[in-house]
Amino acid sequence: MAPPSSHQRTRIKVCGLTREQDVDAAVASGADAIGFVLYPKSRRHVSPERAAELARRLPPFVTPVLLFVNAKTTDVIAACASVAGAIAQFHGDESPEDCWRASDKGAIPFIRAARIPLGAAGARFDLVEYAHDYSHARAILLDAHVDGYGGGGKTFHWSLLPPNVNAHLVLSGGLTPANVGDGIKEVRPRCTTLAVDVSSGVELDAADGSTVHGIKDAGKIERFMVAVRAADAVHTPLMKP
């Protein structure tokens, strides 16, 4: 197994965007990837056409990610073809074979979500085997297993993950500016490289104290970025000349 790299900065994906100004704010803050949810039952859903429209705002080297849940292979391939440089993210019940077919036999890079049970049950999820089964995936995204698809803003117990996973991991599920640093500290030593994925944790606050699904808060996005950079500065040793 390749040892985890201690010299990689944490890559950042902001997911569930629906508005031009939110795409612009995420890019301005330094996001590496922007996620668009193409799952019709999601409260952050956008159509493939809308995703393509928003993705055209992205500058070079910022990656668009299209999230699918049990979508038809033809729909996945068509949507990815309409967004230059897109990565697919499979977040449903797709088997390794399903992912391979929907990625046009590897022509479309993809991420596979792993739904980690909440509480002590998280220890029973075999992430090593899961990463092996989905070895064609560019990375394994870790999200909390709740009703429906998506983490619902919930965090699972990061400390219950295996100590060594030979894969690139993307930590997701209930991340906020307040806790992302702890997540990076806990998960980075366990994998090849680590990225983080935020959605509800940077959404606009509603009057009732909840968040407005699909509407981002530019200030929260910036605070999230600052928290990730601060964690990198503390937990990533400087490379020797």
N, C-alpha and C positions, 0 to 999 in steps of 0.2 A: 504494500500500500504506500502511495506517495504521501510524504508528511505534509501536514497543513502548511500553507505559505503564510509567514508572518509579515510579509512585505507587500501585501495587496491592500489597497484602500478598499473600503466598503462601497460597493456600487449601490445606487439608489434608484428604485422605481416608484413613481407616483401613479397609482392606479385609480380607475373609475372616473376619469375626467369626461366632462360633457360640454364644457364651454371653452371658447377661444381664450378668454382672459386667464383661465386656470392653466391651460397648456402653456401660455406665455410665462406665467408666474413660476411654474415648475421648472421650465427651461432656464429662466433667469436665475433661479436659485441653485442651479447646478445638477438637476436630475440627469441621470444617465439613460433612463428609459421612461416612457409614458405608456400607461395601460388603458385600453378601451375595452369595455365589457360588451360583448356581442351576445349575451345570454338574455333572451327576451323577458324572462321572469325577474331579472334583477332590477332594483330601483335605480341603478346607475347605467342601465342599458342604453346603448346607442346603436343605430343601424350600421351596417357595413359602409353605406354611402357617407353617413355622418362621420364615422371613424376615419375614412379616407380623407374627408374634407379637413378634419382637425389635424390629421397627421401631416398634411401638406405644410403646416406651420412649423414643423420641426426642422431645426438646422442640421447640418451634417453631424454625424457621430452621436446623435440622440436617437435611441432605438424605439420604434413603435411596437407595442405588444398587444396582440388581439386575444382576448380571453373567450374561450368557448366552453360550453357545458353540453356534452353528449350531442354535438352538432353533426350533421351529415358531412361525410368526407368531401363531397363536391362543394358544399357551402364553405367549408374551411379553406379549401384550395382557392376558390374564387375570391373570398374576402382577402386572403393574404396576397393574391395577385394584384389586388387593387390598391394595396398600400406598400410602397417601395420599401424594401428592407425589413419587412415585418417579421416578428417572431410570434409563433402561436403559443398560447398557454392553455393546456387542457386541464379543466378543473372539475370534471364530472366523474363518470364511472368508466372512462375509456381504458381499455386493456392496452398492453404494449403493442399488440397488433393493430388496434384501432388507431393509436397515435402514429404508428408507422405509415399506415395507409393515408391518414388525414394530412400527414406531413409530406405527401407526395413522395413516399419512400425516401425520406431524408432530405429532399430538396428544400423543404421549409424547416429551418431550425425551430425547435420547440422546447418548452418548459413543461414539466409534469407536476401538478400539485399533489401533495400528500396531505391527507386530512388526519391530523393527529388528535386522538381522543383527549377530552378535557380530564383534568384530575389525575388520579393515580393510574387510571387505565392507559394513559399515554406511555407508560413503561412497557406495555405489551405490544406496541406497534413496532414491527421489525423494519426500521428504516434502512438498515444495511441491505436486507433482501429486496426491499422496495426499489432502492437505487440500482441494484443489480438487474432487477426485472426491467426497469426503464432506462437501461444503459444508453439507449440512443438519444435520450433527452439531453439538452444542453445543460440543464440544471434541474434540481428537485426543489420545488417551492413548498415550504412548510406552513400550513394553515391549521387553524383550530377546526375540529369536526363538530359542527352544530347542525341543527335541522336545516334542510335546504343545502345550497352550495355557496361557499364563501364562509369566512370565519365569523361574520356578524360582529366584528369588533372585539372578539374574545381572544384571550391569550391562553396557550397551553403551557404546561410545565417544561420550560426549556431544559431544566436540569435532568430530566428523564430521558433525554435523547442519548443515543449511543455515543461513547467517547471518541470513536473513529469511524467516519463515513467517507468512503473514497468517492466523493462527488462534490460538485459545486452546489452549494445550498443557497436558497433565498428564504430568509426569515420573514414571515408575514403573520398576520393575525393579531389585531389589537395593539399594534405598535403606535406609539405617540412620541412627541418630543421628550416626554418625561421618562419613558422606559426603554427607548431604543438603545441607549448606551449600555444598559444592563443586558439586553438581549445580545448585543455584539460581543460583550465580554464573555457571556456564557456559551455562545454557539460557535464563535470563530475557531477556537482550538479543536473543534470536533470534525472539521471538514476541510476540503481542499481549498476553496475560497468561499467567502460569504458576501452575499448582497442582502439588502433589506427592501421590503415592499410595504408601502403605506397607502391606506385609502381613507377609512373612517377617521383615523387619527389626525387628519389634516382638513377635515370638513368644517364648514361654517356652523357655528352654534345657533341652534334654534331658540326661540323664546322660552320653550318649555324645558330647556337644558339638554335636549337631544341634539343630534346633528342633522344638517340638511343633506340628504343623500345626493351625491353627484355634484354638489357645489362646494368648491374648495375655498379655504381661507389662506390667502397669500402669506399672512403673518405666521400662521401655523406651519406652512410649508417651509418657510425660511428658518423657523426655530427647529424644525425637524432636521434640516440640513446641518445646521450649526451643531446640534447634538451628535449627529453621526461623525462629523469632523472632529469634535472633541473626543469622542470615544476612540477614534482612530489614533489621535495624538497620544492618548494614554496607553492604549492596548496594542499598538503596532510599533515594534522596535524600529528605529531608524536603520536604513541599510548602510552598511559600512562602505567607504569609498574603495 
